[in-house]
C-alpha cells in the first residue's frame, strides 16, 4: 500500500511559508500541507496514553481518541481552557498543536490516477515528503501515525512510560 512519508528533519528546513501546493481544493493557501506537518509533529510527541487523561479532563468533550489512538480536537467545542494541557503527564499537549478536523489531509486517496504522486510530494524541494511503499522501521526512526502516514524523526520515546511521581 502506498503511503506518505514526512521527514520532519528535512521538513524543518522550510519555514511556515511552505511553498508546496496541495491538490485538495478545500485547502486554500496550502492549509493541507501545513496541517499535515502539524499533525505529524504532534503525532510524534503525543504518547497516546491508554488511560487518556487529556480526553477525560476536557469539560466540553472536545477531545476524542480515535481507533488508532490519535487525538482529535473538535474546534467548535474547544474553548481553550487548557485542562487537557494540565492533565497531560508528559507536558506535550497544547491546544494550539492538536490537529483540528477542519483542515485535514486526505492523502489524495481516490483522487490519484495509477502511478501518480500527490501534488505536495512533487513540489517538495527538500524531499521532506515522499510517496511510496513505506513501512514502519524503528531502526530508521520511521513511525506509523495513521493508516496512510509515516513520520521519520530523530525523536525517540516510548508510549505510556511516565516519569516517576515525586512524593
N, C-alpha and C positions, 0 to 999 in steps of 0.2 A: 504494500500500500504506500502511495506517495504521500509525503508529509512536508510541512515547512520546518526548517531548522533555523532558529535565530541564534546567532553567536553574539552574546551580549558584550564581549570584549571588543569585537570588531564593530558592533553597532554603537558602542560608546564613543567611537571616533566621530560620529555625527552628533551634531547638537540638536536642540529641539526644533530647528528649522529644517528637518529632514526633507530632502528634495525628492524622495521616492514617491511615485504616484501610486494610487490604489485603484484597482479595477472595479470596485464596488461603487455604483452610482450613489449609494446612500452615505458615502463618506466624503463629503466636500472638504476641501482644504486638507486632504491627506489624513483625516482622523483614523482611518483604518490601520495604517502603518504605525502611527503613534500609539494607538490603543493596543495594538499587538505588542509593541515594545514594552509598554506599561504592564500589560498582562504577564509577559514573560519575566520581567523583573520581579513583579510581586509573587509570581508562582514559585520563584526560586528562593524567596526568603520566608514565605508563609510555611509553617511547619505542618499544616493540615492536621492539627491535634484531633485525636479521636474523641475527646470529651467536649470539643467545640466551645471553649469559654467565651470567645468573642461573639459567636452566634447566640449563645444562651444569655449573654448580658444585654443584648440590644432590646430596649423597651419598645421599640417600634417595629420589630421583626423585619428590619431592613436588610439583614444578612441571611444568606442561605448557603449551606454547604451542599454542593451538588453531588451527584452519584460518584464522580471521580475525585471527590473531596476538595475540589477547587472552590474557593469562596466567591460568592456573587453578591453584589450590593444592588439594592433597588433604589434608584435615585429619588423617586417620588416619596419614599418612606423615610429615607435617611435625613435626620435633622442635624447631623454633625455634632452630636452630643458627646462623642468620643468615649462612650462607655466601652466600646469594643477595644479601643486603644489601651484603656486602663486594665481591661480583663486579659489581654494577651500576655501570657507568661514570658514571652520572648522579646517583647517590645518591638515587634516587627510590623505591627498593623497600624496604619494611619488612614483615616477616612479618605484622604486625597489620593491614596495609592491603590485602593481597592478598585478593580475594574468595574466600570458601570455597564449595565446591559444596553445602554442607549447606542453605543457605537462599537459593536463587536465585529471582529474579523470573521468572515465566513469561510476563509481559506480557499475561496473561489470554487468551492465544491459545486459540482454540477454545472459550472459555467465555463470550464476549460475544455477546449477540444483535445482529443487524444494527442499526447506528445507536447502540448503547450505548457509554458510556465506562467505563473501569476505575474501580473504587471510589476508588482513590488519587487519580485526577485530579479527580473530583467533590469530594473532601474537601480539596483543597489550596487554602487561602485566599490564598496569595501568588502563585498561578499559576506556581509552580515546576515543576509537572508539567502537561504538556499532551498531548493525544492527537489525532492527525490525519495529514494527508498532508504530512509534512515531508520535506525533502531536505537533504543537507549543503550548507552555504553558508559558505565561509571568510570572505567579506566581512562576514557577520553573526556570525562566530565560532560556527557550528554545525557540529559534527563528528560523523560516524557512528562509533560504537564497537561496534556489533553490528547484526545484521540488523534488529532491532526497537527499537533505542535510539539516539537522537541526544542529544548534550550541547551545551548552549550555555554557553560560558565565555569570560572575557576573557583567559585564559591562552593565550599564543601560543608555539609551539615547532615545531621540525621534527624528524622522525624520523631516527635514525642519524647525527645531526651531533654528534660527540663533541668535548669540549673538548680542546685540544692537550695532549699529554703533556709534562710538564716533564722535561728531561734533566739 
